[in-house]
Amino acid sequence: MAERFFLYDETVETKTRFVSFMGENQRFDLAIIQSDRYYGKYLVLNLQSNRFAIIGEDDLKEPGYLEDVYQLNDEDAKELREFLYEIV
């Protein structure tokens, strides 16, 4: 077997927030991970859909970004966007 070639293998300290809230149409169960990686952005995991993204304020301003990443309709994405603006 060939020797494994790692691009990186690091352990970092993180701050993780678990939050659950009910929107008009669906429940959101999120894990929001903050670390010194990702240039100040947050790793946001949707535990209901098993989807995640690295999100900063610039991503929230990008039209259709949350809709695409989390496979949400416009109304649900708006609710998620409004919540994420509070923490990002």
N, C-alpha and C positions, 0 to 999 in steps of 0.2 A: 504494500500500500504506500502511495506517495505521501510525503510529509505535508501536513495541512498548512496552508498559507493564509494567515490572518491579516486582514486589512487593519483591524484594530480589535482589541479585547480589553475593555476598560470597565471599571466599576465606579459609579458616581453616586453622590448623595442626591436624593430627590425629595421633593415635597409633593405628596399626593392628596388630592381632595376628591372625595366621593360625594356626588350630589345626585339626588333624584327629584324630579319635579314633573307635575302633570301639566301638559299643554292642553289646548282645546280638543285635539284629536288623538293624542298619544302621550305616553309616559316616556320621559327621558331618564335613563340611568347612565351617568357619566363618571368616568375616572379622568381627572385632570392632573397631569403630571408636569411638574416644573423642575427644571434642572439647569445647570450652566451650559448645556448643549442647546442646539437649535436657535442660537442667536436671540435669546430672550423670548422665543415662542413657546407655546404649550403643546404638549402631546395630549390630545383629547380623544379618549376612547368612548365610543357608544357601546355600552355593555349589552344592550338589547339587540343590536344588529351586527355586532362583531366588526364594526368599521372604526377606523381611526384616522386622524390627520394631525399634522403639525400646523398649529394655527396661531397667527398673530393678527394684529389689527389690520394689516394690509390684506390678509386673506379674507377677513370678514367683509371688507369693502369690495372684493372681487365678485362681480355678478355671477350667480349660478354656482359658486364654489361649494357652499354647504349642501346645496341641492344635489350636486354631482357626487361629492365625497360620501355623504351619508344616505344617498338615495331618498331624499325627502321631497315632498311637494312644496310649493311656494309658501303656504301658510305655516307648515311645521318648521321649515327652514327659517322663516322670519322669527318664530318664537325662540328657536335655538340661538339665532344670531343676536337677538336682544339680550338673552342671558349671557352669552359669551362676551358681549361688549362690556358687561359689568365686571368681568374678571381679567380681561386682556388689557 
